[in-house]
């Protein structure tokens, strides 16, 4: 069995103003809040998503990439 490569960078897009920012995701915790660097809106996960990266990012969080529960 091969080890799956986990991508640690995700590009978040603010649903309020459309600002795009690439961030490094934490590997040891979930990020439930993210403040947009442009409009300062605090983003929270959408219903059914575990974190802001799964809701607004181009790449889901590391646990989801590995097939685990988020922060489980």
C-alpha positions in Angstrom: 0.0 0.0 0.0 1.4 3.4 -0.9 1.2 6.5 1.3 -1.1 9.2 -0.1 0.5 12.6 -0.6 -1.4 15.2 1.3 -1.5 18.7 -0.1 -1.1 21.4 2.6 -1.9 24.5 0.6 -5.4 25.5 -0.3 -6.7 28.6 -2.0 -9.6 30.1 -0.2 -12.2 32.3 -2.0 -14.3 34.7 0.1 -18.0 34.3 -0.8 -18.6 37.9 0.3 -16.1 39.9 -1.7 -14.4 37.2 -4.0 -10.9 37.8 -2.5 -8.6 34.9 -3.1 -5.8 33.9 -0.7 -3.6 30.8 -0.6 -3.0 29.5 2.9 -1.2 26.6 4.5 -3.6 24.3 6.3 -3.0 23.1 9.8 -2.3 19.3 10.1 -3.0 19.1 13.8 -6.3 20.9 14.1 -9.4 22.0 12.2 -9.9 25.6 11.2 -13.5 26.5 11.9 -13.0 30.3 11.3 -11.1 32.3 8.8 -11.1 36.1 8.5 -10.9 37.4 4.9 -7.9 39.6 4.5 -9.8 41.9 2.3 -13.3 42.5 3.7 -12.7 41.1 7.2 -15.7 38.8 7.0 -15.3 35.8 9.3 -15.9 32.7 7.3 -17.4 29.6 9.0 -17.9 26.1 7.4 -21.0 25.5 5.4 -23.5 23.0 6.8 -22.1 19.5 6.3 -18.5 20.6 6.0 -16.0 20.2 8.7 -13.8 23.3 8.2 -13.4 26.5 6.1 -11.0 24.7 3.7 -13.6 22.1 2.9 -16.2 24.8 2.3 -14.2 27.6 0.5 -10.8 26.1 -0.5 -9.5 24.5 -3.6 -8.2 21.5 -1.6 -10.0 19.9 1.3 -8.3 19.6 4.7 -5.6 17.0 5.4 -7.8 14.5 7.3 -10.4 14.5 4.5 -7.7 14.0 1.9 -6.5 10.9 3.8 -10.1 9.6 3.9 -10.5 10.2 7.6 -13.2 12.1 9.5 -12.2 15.7 9.9 -10.5 16.2 13.3 -11.8 12.8 14.3 
